[in-house]
Amino acid sequence: MRTFSATEAKNNFGSVLEALAHSAVRIEKNSQPVAVIMSAHDFDEMENDYVMSKAKSNLIAGEAITVKSLNDFSCGAISSSEALARLGLKFQGQLLDLLGMTNLPFPSLSNDRIDLMVSDLLSEGNQ
């Protein structure tokens, strides 16, 4: 991690931004760390990890909304989008990982729904 004094960071902000391409940057004032700056990409990854960790902890603790959301998703009572929203997750993979921690079955699509999806894909290909 590269370190800048507060004055260096202020006077060479472009260099600070360039350094973020490699890792987070530490800012010091009077030789004491006062801040860490990270790239938006690294922050998004950290936030996703935190949200998933929190969701796993909630599941392990038996938090009612987490358990109910996974049960509802498993039996098809709610869509994956609704389950994601209830659990505060962003990605389908996170939802499936969380569901995999339970003994609940993964939801399945009816044959009618699969046929409709295939039909939609085929009609898109002909346009």
N, C-alpha and C positions, 0 to 999 in steps of 0.2 A: 504494500500500500504506500503510495506516494504521499508525502507530507508537505504542506505549504503553511507558511505563516499567514495570519489574517491579512497582513499588508501585501504579501506576495500574491495571495489569491485575489485580492481586490485589484491589484495592478496588472495581473496576468491571467484574467479570467479565462481567456481563450486557451491558455496552457492547462488550466484546471479541467476544462471541458475535454481537451484532448487526452489528458491522463485518465479520464473516466472510461475511455475505450478499453483500458487494460485492467482496471480495478477501481475500487472505491478510493476516495481521496480524504485524507485527514487534514483538518484545519486546526492550527494551534495559535493561541494568543498568549504571549508571555511564556512561551515554551510549555504551555499546558494545553492538552487537547480540548477543543470546545465544540467541534462538529465533525461529522463525517458526511460526505456527499457521495451518492451513488448514481449510476445511470438509471434511466427510467426502466430499461429492460431488467436490470438486476432488482430494482424495487418491485416490479410486477412479479418476478419469480419469487421473491421473498414473501410478498403478500399472499400469493397463491399457496405457498408452503404453509404459511401461518393459518390461513383459512382452512386448509385441509387438516392440519394438526388439530385445530380447534374442533372441527367436525368429528374427527376420530375420538377426541377426548369426550365430547358430548355423547357419542354413541356408547363408549365404554362406561360412562357414568349413568347411562340409561335415560338421558334427557328425553322427556316426552315428545317434543316436536320433532326431534331427530328420528326417534324410533317410529313414530307415526308416519312421518314423511317417507321413510324407507319402506314401511309396510304398505302404504298406499301406492307407492311406485311399483313395488314388487307385484302387487295383485292387479295393477292396471287401473286403479281408481284415479290416479293423477298421471299426467304426462311427465316426461323427463324434464321439460322446461319448468313445470310447476315445482317438481322436486328440487331442481337446482335453485330456484328462487327461494323456496322455503329454507333450504340449508345454507344459502349464501355462497354457493359454489358457482364457478364459471364454466367448467368443462364437463362434458359427458364422462370422460375418463375418471374424474374425481368421484362422480356419483357411483359409477360402477365399482371403483375401488372400495368405496365405503360400503356398498351393498355386499361386496365380496367378503367383508369382515363379519357378516351375519350368516345365519343358516337359511336366509330367505332365498327363494328362487329368483333368478333373473327374469324380468318380464319377457313375454314372447308376443309376437304379432300373430293375429289371426290370418288364415289363408286368404280371406277376402282382402285384408289390408295389404298383404304382400302382393296380391294380384293387382290391386289398385296402384301401388307404388311402381311395379314393373310397367304397367300400362302408361303411367305418367312419364317414366323415363323413356320409353319407346316413342311416345308422341313428341317429347322434347327433341329427340334425335332426328325426327323427320321434319323439323321446322327449319 
